[in-house]
Amino acid sequence: MDVAEIRKLVRLMRDHGILELEVQDRRGRVRLVRQNVDGAEPPPSLREAGTRPAEERGVAVTSPMVGTFYRGAGPDAPPFIEVGTLVEPGQVLCVIEAMKMVNEVAAEVRGIVRRILVEDGTPVEYGAPLFVLAPQ
């Protein structure tokens, strides 16, 4: 990852009160941890996330490109996966449509889908977190 991508992740963490984030793609893995220096309580959803066991925090699957995120083969297709699905390396998780081209995003690790972070039909940027997998 380059410095600009890491800065985007740090901004995402700051803006949403995220204290720990791990992102993995085909180029490698980066783990960011920050202290809650402002003393403010994180939002309830983040307080719950911080109390989960380490195996539930998982590894983020990020967008390899800019485009529109679809959980299925297209806007009206059934989703490839749901929360709780065990995925294998190479298994399609979603597609991203860019310039009328549909690009599959596949799992790089074996794991259980813990969270789906993007709504169907939402625009995504390069490096945006899409899913959280608990490696198996």
C-alpha positions as CSV (number, residue, x, y, z in Angstrom):
1,M,0.0,0.0,0.0
2,D,1.2,3.5,-0.7
3,V,1.1,6.4,1.8
4,A,-2.0,8.0,0.2
5,E,-4.0,4.8,0.8
6,I,-2.9,4.5,4.4
7,R,-3.8,8.2,5.0
8,K,-7.3,7.4,3.6
9,L,-7.6,4.5,6.0
10,V,-6.4,6.6,9.0
11,R,-9.0,9.3,8.0
12,L,-11.7,6.6,7.8
13,M,-10.7,5.4,11.3
14,R,-10.8,8.9,12.7
15,D,-14.1,9.9,11.1
16,H,-15.9,6.7,12.3
17,G,-14.2,6.2,15.6
18,I,-12.5,3.0,14.6
19,L,-9.6,2.1,16.9
20,E,-8.2,-0.9,15.1
21,L,-8.3,-1.9,11.4
22,E,-6.6,-4.6,9.4
23,V,-6.6,-4.6,5.6
24,Q,-5.3,-7.3,3.3
25,D,-5.1,-7.4,-0.4
26,R,-2.9,-9.2,-3.0
27,R,-0.1,-6.7,-2.3
28,G,0.1,-7.4,1.4
29,R,-1.4,-6.6,4.8
30,V,-1.5,-3.5,6.9
31,R,-2.8,-3.3,10.5
32,L,-3.5,0.2,12.0
33,V,-4.2,0.8,15.7
34,R,-4.9,4.1,17.2
35,Q,-5.6,5.3,20.7
36,N,-8.8,7.0,21.7
37,V,-7.1,10.3,22.5
38,D,-10.1,12.5,22.7
39,G,-11.6,10.5,25.7
40,A,-15.0,10.5,24.0
41,E,-17.1,7.3,24.1
42,P,-17.1,5.6,20.7
43,P,-20.5,5.0,19.1
44,P,-22.4,1.9,20.5
45,S,-21.7,-0.2,17.4
46,L,-18.0,0.5,17.8
47,R,-18.0,-0.2,21.6
48,E,-19.5,-3.6,20.7
49,A,-16.9,-4.3,18.0
50,G,-14.1,-3.6,20.5
51,T,-15.5,-6.2,22.9
52,R,-15.6,-9.0,20.4
53,P,-13.1,-11.8,20.6
54,A,-10.1,-11.3,18.3
55,E,-11.2,-14.1,16.0
56,E,-14.4,-12.1,15.2
57,R,-12.5,-8.9,14.3
58,G,-11.0,-10.5,11.2
59,V,-9.4,-9.3,8.0
60,A,-10.9,-6.7,5.7
61,V,-11.4,-7.4,2.0
62,T,-11.0,-4.2,0.1
63,S,-12.1,-2.9,-3.3
64,P,-9.5,-3.3,-6.0
65,M,-11.0,-0.5,-8.0
66,V,-13.4,2.4,-8.2
67,G,-16.9,1.4,-9.3
68,T,-20.4,0.3,-8.1
69,F,-20.5,-2.6,-5.6
70,Y,-23.0,-5.4,-6.1
71,R,-23.4,-8.4,-3.8
72,G,-24.7,-10.5,-6.7
73,A,-23.8,-10.9,-10.4
74,G,-25.9,-7.7,-11.0
75,P,-28.4,-5.3,-9.5
76,D,-31.2,-7.8,-9.3
77,A,-29.2,-11.0,-8.9
78,P,-29.1,-13.0,-5.6
79,P,-26.0,-12.3,-3.4
80,F,-22.9,-14.5,-3.7
81,I,-22.5,-14.7,0.0
82,E,-24.2,-13.8,3.3
83,V,-22.9,-13.2,6.8
84,G,-21.8,-16.5,8.2
85,T,-20.8,-18.0,4.8
86,L,-17.5,-20.0,4.8
87,V,-15.5,-18.8,1.8
88,E,-12.5,-20.4,0.1
89,P,-9.6,-18.6,-1.7
90,G,-10.8,-17.7,-5.2
91,Q,-14.5,-17.8,-4.3
92,V,-16.4,-14.8,-5.7
93,L,-17.6,-12.4,-2.9
94,C,-19.1,-9.6,-5.0
95,V,-18.7,-7.7,-8.3
96,I,-17.7,-4.2,-9.0
97,E,-19.0,-2.6,-12.1
98,A,-16.7,0.0,-13.7
99,M,-17.3,1.6,-17.1
100,K,-19.9,-1.1,-18.1
101,M,-17.4,-3.9,-17.2
102,V,-18.2,-6.2,-14.3
103,N,-15.2,-7.3,-12.3
104,E,-15.4,-10.1,-9.7
105,V,-13.8,-9.7,-6.3
106,A,-12.7,-13.0,-4.9
107,A,-11.6,-14.1,-1.4
108,E,-7.9,-14.3,-0.9
109,V,-8.1,-16.3,2.3
110,R,-10.3,-19.1,3.7
111,G,-12.7,-17.6,6.3
112,I,-16.1,-16.9,7.5
113,V,-17.9,-13.7,6.5
114,R,-18.4,-11.7,9.7
115,R,-19.6,-8.4,8.2
116,I,-20.7,-6.9,5.0
117,L,-19.6,-3.2,5.1
118,V,-21.2,-1.9,1.8
119,E,-24.8,-1.7,0.7
120,D,-25.7,-3.2,-2.7
121,G,-25.5,-0.7,-5.5
122,T,-23.2,1.7,-3.6
123,P,-20.3,3.4,-5.3
124,V,-16.9,2.4,-3.8
125,E,-13.4,3.8,-4.1
126,Y,-10.1,1.9,-4.5
127,G,-9.1,0.4,-1.2
128,A,-12.5,0.8,0.5
129,P,-13.3,-2.0,3.0
130,L,-16.1,-4.3,1.6
131,F,-16.2,-7.3,3.9
132,V,-14.6,-8.6,7.2
133,L,-13.6,-12.2,7.1
134,A,-12.5,-14.3,10.1
135,P,-9.7,-16.4,8.8
136,Q,-10.1,-20.2,9.3
